[in-house]
Amino acid sequence: MGERSDGLNDDGGCAVDWSWLAGEEIAEVASSLDTLTIRFRSGATLEVKALLWKERPFLSFKPHERPRR
């Protein structure tokens, strides 16, 4: 699956850079009805939300690319 310059993959979905998670250790996890928040020992946080876009379900990732430090 290739990645385009607009952030979408060949299937029309969003491209997410997971490489920044390599070596991270989970310190804490919290969840609510629509959000999962993972805090790592390094202080970095990953937030995953279940949302609707054009009346269709999708997942939102914050950050969706390697955080700048």
C-alpha positions as CSV (number, residue, x, y, z in Angstrom):
1,M,0.0,0.0,0.0
2,G,1.6,3.3,-1.1
3,E,1.4,6.7,0.5
4,R,0.4,9.8,-1.5
5,S,1.5,13.4,-0.7
6,D,-2.0,14.2,0.5
7,G,-1.7,11.9,3.5
8,L,-4.0,9.2,2.0
9,N,-3.1,5.7,1.1
10,D,-4.0,4.0,-2.2
11,D,-7.3,2.8,-0.6
12,G,-8.3,6.4,0.2
13,G,-7.6,6.1,3.9
14,C,-5.4,8.2,6.1
15,A,-1.7,7.3,6.4
16,V,-0.4,7.1,9.9
17,D,3.3,7.0,10.8
18,W,3.6,4.5,13.7
19,S,7.4,4.4,13.7
20,W,7.7,6.9,16.6
21,L,6.1,4.3,18.9
22,A,9.1,1.9,18.5
23,G,10.7,1.5,22.0
24,E,8.0,3.4,23.8
25,E,6.7,1.9,27.1
26,I,3.1,2.4,28.2
27,A,2.8,4.3,31.5
28,E,-1.0,4.8,31.6
29,V,-4.1,4.1,29.6
30,A,-7.5,5.9,29.9
31,S,-10.7,5.5,27.9
32,S,-14.1,7.0,27.5
33,L,-17.0,6.2,25.2
34,D,-15.2,7.5,22.1
35,T,-11.6,8.1,23.1
36,L,-8.6,6.0,24.1
37,T,-5.6,7.9,25.5
38,I,-2.2,6.2,25.9
39,R,0.5,8.0,27.8
40,F,4.0,6.7,27.5
41,R,6.9,6.8,30.0
42,S,8.7,9.3,27.7
43,G,5.7,11.8,28.3
44,A,4.4,11.3,24.7
45,T,0.7,10.7,24.3
46,L,-1.4,8.9,21.7
47,E,-5.1,9.7,21.4
48,V,-7.4,7.5,19.3
49,K,-11.0,8.7,18.8
50,A,-14.0,7.0,17.2
51,L,-15.8,9.7,15.1
52,L,-18.1,10.1,12.2
53,W,-17.1,11.7,8.9
54,K,-19.8,12.1,6.2
55,E,-22.0,9.9,8.4
56,R,-19.5,7.0,8.3
57,P,-17.3,5.8,11.2
58,F,-13.6,6.4,11.2
59,L,-10.7,6.5,13.7
60,S,-8.8,9.7,14.4
61,F,-5.2,9.4,15.6
62,K,-3.4,12.3,17.4
63,P,-0.6,12.6,16.6
64,H,-1.0,11.0,13.1
65,E,2.7,11.5,12.4
66,R,6.0,11.5,14.3
67,P,5.8,14.3,17.0
68,R,8.4,17.0,16.7
69,R,10.5,17.3,19.9
